Amino acid sequence: MSRSSLQPPPRTRQAAYFELRVGGFRITADHIPARFLAMTSSATSGLVAWWLSR
């Protein structure tokens, strides 16, 4: 067997989940981090509970 047949095929790059470009500044996220999602969800539910209790 040749060595090249044992190597996995090259990965193709998926499109970014989120991409923000402003001038020369660029932010790219391949996936949403779990901690960010948890903090955002907690803050949103807390604000909704506070708003409804007023």
MIZAMI-143819 format. One record per residue: z, y, x of N, C-alpha, C in turn; residue in one letter. Coordinates in steps of 0.2 Angstrom, whole numbers, plus 5000, padded with zeros to 4 digits. Each point is the difference from the previous one (the first is absolute). Example, Ala and Ser with C-alpha at 12.3 -4.5 7.8 and 13.67 -1.06 7.14 Angstrom:
<sites>
503949725066500050064996500050065004A 499650054998500150065004500350054996S 
</sites>
This chain:
<sites>
500049945004500050064996500050065004M 499650054998500050065004500650054998S 500250045004500650044999499850054994R 499450025000499850054995500149974993S 499949944999500149974993500749994998S 500550015004500750004999500350064998L 499650065001500350064998499950024993Q 500550034997499950024993499450054999P 499750014994499550054999500350075000P 499650055002500350075001500250024993P 500650044999500250034994499650064998R 499850004994499750064997500650054998T 499950065001500550054998499950024993R 500650004996500050014993500050085000Q 499850024994500150084999500750024999A 500250055003500750034999500250014993A 500749984999500250014993500150084999Y 500250045005500150074999499750035006F 499650054999499850045005499950084999E 500450045004500050074999499750045006L 499550044999499750045005500050074999R 500350045004500150075000499850035006V 499450035001499750025006500049955005G 500350005006500049955005500649964999G 500450014995500649964999499949944995F 500249945002499849944996500649954999R 500249984994500549954999499649944996I 500249945003499749954997500549944999T 500049974994500549954999499649944998A 500249945003499649944998500449964994D 500650024999500449974995500650044998H 500350004995500650044998500649965003I 500450035004500649975002500549994995P 500349945000500549984995500650054999A 500250025006500650055000499850074996R 499450025002499850064996499949994993F 499749954998500049984993500650004996L 500549965004500750004997500450064999A 499950055005500350065000499750054995M 499449994999499650044995500249984993T 500049944999500249974994500750024998S 500549995005500750024998500150084999S 499650045003500150074999499750024993A 499449974999499750014993500449984995T 500349945000500449984994500650045000S 500350025005500650045000499950074997G 499450035002499850064997499849994992L 499749954998499949994993500649994996V 500549965003500749994997500350074999A 500050045005500350065000499750054995W 499350005000499750044995500149984993W 500149944998500149974994500750014997L 500550015005500750014998500150074999S 499650055001500150074999500150024993R 
</sites>
